[in-house]
Amino acid sequence: MAFQQIKEQLDKTHTWYIILTGPCAELKTKARLEDIGMITYLPLASVKRQWGGKTKRIRIPAIARCVFIYASDEELQILQNGFSVFRVKELFNTYQNQ
């Protein structure tokens, strides 16, 4: 997403949300959301993996099956049809009370 588009988006009231993805689909979901103009965040961790005797360093999502988005209420209405969306604050409070 271009910087100018992000700047225009930030004039609206936005909140952080979590979108739950399928297994190993975080990067594809992030790309799909960015294609429709969403501001996304996907924390990645660098790990060593071994295949066929060779060791490679790859980047994997730090939080499995989650992509963070910064969305307004209008954008959220569009996303709720195709994705499982949760507000970060509500999810955090739920786990904190347990």
Secondary structure in CASP SS format (residue, H / E / C, confidence):
PFRMAT SS
TARGET T0000
AUTHOR 0000-0000-0000
METHOD secondary structure of the structure
MODEL  1
M C 1.00
A C 1.00
F H 1.00
Q H 1.00
Q H 1.00
I H 1.00
K H 1.00
E H 1.00
Q H 1.00
L C 1.00
D C 1.00
K C 1.00
T C 1.00
H C 1.00
T E 1.00
W E 1.00
Y E 1.00
I E 1.00
I E 1.00
L E 1.00
T C 1.00
G C 1.00
P C 1.00
C C 1.00
A C 1.00
E H 1.00
L H 1.00
K H 1.00
T H 1.00
K H 1.00
A H 1.00
R H 1.00
L H 1.00
E H 1.00
D H 1.00
I C 1.00
G C 1.00
M C 1.00
I E 1.00
T E 1.00
Y E 1.00
L C 1.00
P C 1.00
L E 1.00
A E 1.00
S E 1.00
V E 1.00
K E 1.00
R E 1.00
Q E 1.00
W E 1.00
G C 1.00
G C 1.00
K E 1.00
T E 1.00
K E 1.00
R E 1.00
I E 1.00
R E 1.00
I E 1.00
P E 1.00
A C 1.00
I C 1.00
A C 1.00
R C 1.00
C E 1.00
V E 1.00
F E 1.00
I E 1.00
Y E 1.00
A E 1.00
S C 1.00
D H 1.00
E H 1.00
E H 1.00
L H 1.00
Q H 1.00
I H 1.00
L H 1.00
Q C 1.00
N C 1.00
G C 1.00
F C 1.00
S E 1.00
V E 1.00
F E 1.00
R E 1.00
V H 1.00
K H 1.00
E H 1.00
L H 1.00
F H 1.00
N H 1.00
T H 1.00
Y H 1.00
Q H 1.00
N H 1.00
Q C 1.00
END
